[in-house]
Structure formats: C-alpha cells, structure tokens
Amino acid sequence: MNPPPIASARRRRLVFGLGAGAGVAAGVWLALRQQAPALDPTVTALWASSFDRPEGGTLAMQSLRGKPLLINFWATWCAPCVRELPEIDRFHRDFQSKGWQVVGLAVDGPTPVREFLGRLKLGFPIGLAGFEGSELSRQLGNEQGGLPFTVAFDASGRPVQRKLGETRYEDLAAWARELG
C-alpha cells in the first residue's frame, strides 16, 4: 500500500532538510578545521610590541603582520652580528619585491646603535630592543640566549625558521623559497 501523498511530501521535506542541515554542518566543520590555531602567547606578545627607532619614531610590530618577516637580533659589540648585517641587507633588497619584510632588533644601548648605523647604512628598519631583547629572543626559541639570532615568520605571523649564529644570504634565500 502506498503512503498518502501528504505523508510522502512531508517525508521528502524531512529528508531534504536533514541532508541540507548535514551539508551546512559539514561546511562549518571544514571551515573551522582550516582556520589556523591561535598563536603562541609569546608570539602574540611580539606582535603587540613596539620599539623605539634609532632615528626617532616607533616600530610597531603589528604593522608588519600579513607578510613574511625576518627578525634579526643583533648588537654592535657582536662580531658575527656585524658580519652578517650586509647579508641580511642584501636579502632585504632582493626579497622585498617578493613580499618579505626584514627587521633588526638591536640588543644594545641606543647610543652605540646610532653611532654604528651612522657608519653602516641598512635599508631595513631597526628597533631598539635594549637588553630586554635577549629575553624576547629566548622566548622565541633562542634557548642559549646568544647572538646573532634570526627568526623567520610566515604571513600568518607564525615562526617557521630559527637560527642561532651567523646567517648567510644563501640560508635566508632558501628559507624564503621554502615558504613560497
């Protein structure tokens, strides 16, 4: 015996409604899974930080979000730091057209940094992190607290590469190519 036409129409609407609801739920579930997990609190604090600039003004880290970023912790009294700065500057010049940004955070006093930058011109912004910059570098993965220390962040603001010690242009270019 066939069900009455009204019951059959209700059943079709119910099945259609359940199917549509399941589709919506699956779409929401997939969208939530594809969202990046929350940033580590240390990284969140970095993005909220700002640093005085040697030439005056402020370097707000938040203004650098959304593009790959290379941060180099350095000091004027650190010989490997001084040797690598031209390599980092070259990376900055070559990769800024590909969306890369570079920041140097000086773990040093303002006067020595200003004097040093008067002799060596760099094309990327420098922030005066002071000696507290050592602690920030530790929080970002520099377990030994040495210099130089370099961290690469992807466009979503997550650290993806870290290196303690002197970097070379080739190392930095390889990091950039890995991130695409």
C-alpha positions in Angstrom: 0.0 0.0 0.0 1.3 3.4 -1.0 1.6 6.2 1.7 -0.8 9.1 1.3 0.6 11.9 -0.9 0.8 14.3 2.1 2.9 12.0 4.2 5.2 11.3 1.2 5.7 15.1 0.7 6.5 15.6 4.4 9.0 12.7 4.3 10.7 14.2 1.3 11.0 17.6 3.0 12.3 16.0 6.2 14.9 14.0 4.3 15.9 17.1 2.2 16.1 19.3 5.4 18.2 16.7 7.2 20.5 16.5 4.2 20.8 20.3 3.9 21.5 20.6 7.6 24.2 17.9 7.4 25.8 19.7 4.5 25.8 23.0 6.4 27.3 21.3 9.5 30.0 19.7 7.4 30.8 23.0 5.7 31.1 24.7 9.1 33.3 21.9 10.4 35.6 22.1 7.4 35.9 25.9 7.7 36.8 25.7 11.4 39.4 23.0 10.8 41.1 25.1 8.1 41.4 28.1 10.4 44.9 28.4 11.8 45.2 27.6 15.6 45.7 30.5 17.9 49.2 32.0 18.1 51.5 31.1 21.0 51.2 33.8 23.7 54.9 34.7 23.3 54.3 35.3 19.6 51.1 37.2 20.3 53.1 39.4 22.7 55.8 40.0 20.0 53.1 41.3 17.5 51.7 43.6 20.2 55.2 45.1 20.9 56.7 48.3 19.6 60.3 49.5 19.7 61.9 52.9 19.6 63.8 53.5 16.3 67.3 54.9 16.4 66.4 57.8 14.1 63.2 58.6 16.1 59.7 57.3 16.0 58.3 53.9 16.8 58.5 50.5 15.1 55.1 48.8 15.7 55.4 45.1 15.1 51.6 44.8 14.4 52.2 46.9 11.2 54.3 44.1 9.8 51.7 41.3 10.1 50.3 39.7 7.0 53.6 39.2 5.1 56.6 37.0 5.7 59.0 38.7 8.1 62.6 38.1 9.1 63.7 39.3 12.5 67.4 39.5 13.4 68.5 40.1 17.0 72.0 41.7 16.9 74.3 44.0 18.8 77.1 46.4 17.9 79.6 44.5 20.1 78.8 41.1 18.4 81.3 40.4 15.6 79.2 37.7 13.9 76.2 40.1 14.0 78.2 42.9 12.3 79.5 40.4 9.7 76.0 39.2 8.8 74.2 42.6 8.6 75.3 43.2 5.0 74.0 39.7 4.1 70.7 40.5 5.7 70.5 43.8 4.0 71.1 42.1 0.7 68.3 39.6 1.5 66.1 42.6 2.2 66.8 44.3 -1.1 66.4 41.1 -3.1 63.3 39.7 -1.4 61.2 42.8 -0.5 59.7 42.7 -4.0 58.6 39.1 -3.2 56.7 40.3 -0.1 59.4 39.8 2.5 60.0 42.3 5.3 63.1 42.5 7.5 63.6 44.0 10.9 66.7 44.2 13.0 66.2 44.3 16.8 69.3 45.8 18.5 70.1 44.2 21.8 72.2 47.1 22.8 72.1 50.7 24.0 70.7 53.5 21.8 73.9 55.5 21.5 76.1 52.7 20.3 73.4 51.6 17.8 73.0 55.2 16.5 76.8 55.5 16.1 77.1 52.2 14.4 74.2 52.9 11.9 75.9 56.2 11.1 78.8 54.1 9.7 76.8 51.2 8.2 73.6 52.1 6.3 70.9 49.5 6.3 67.8 49.5 4.2 65.6 47.7 6.7 64.1 49.1 9.9 65.9 48.8 13.2 64.2 48.6 16.6 65.9 49.4 19.9 65.1 46.3 21.9 67.7 47.0 24.5 69.0 44.3 26.7 65.4 43.1 27.2 65.7 41.9 23.6 67.7 39.0 24.9 64.7 37.8 26.9 62.4 38.2 23.8 64.8 36.2 21.7 64.8 33.4 24.4 61.0 33.4 24.3 61.1 33.0 20.5 63.4 29.9 20.8 66.9 31.2 21.5 67.5 28.8 24.3 71.1 29.7 24.7 70.5 33.5 24.6 73.4 34.1 22.2 73.7 36.5 19.3 73.0 36.8 16.5 69.6 35.1 16.5 67.3 35.1 13.5 63.7 34.1 13.2 61.5 33.9 10.1 57.8 34.3 10.3 55.2 33.2 7.7 52.5 35.6 6.5 50.1 34.3 9.3 52.6 35.5 11.9 54.0 32.1 13.0 57.7 31.5 13.4 58.8 28.9 10.9 62.6 29.1 11.0 65.1 29.9 13.7 68.9 30.1 13.7 71.4 30.9 16.4 74.6 32.2 15.0 75.7 34.0 11.9 73.5 33.6 8.8 74.4 33.7 5.2 72.4 35.2 2.3 72.0 31.7 0.9 70.4 30.4 4.1 67.9 33.2 4.1 67.1 32.8 0.4 66.5 29.1 1.0 64.1 29.9 3.8 62.2 32.3 1.6 62.0 29.7 -1.2 60.6 27.1 1.2 57.8 29.5 2.3 57.0 30.2 -1.4 
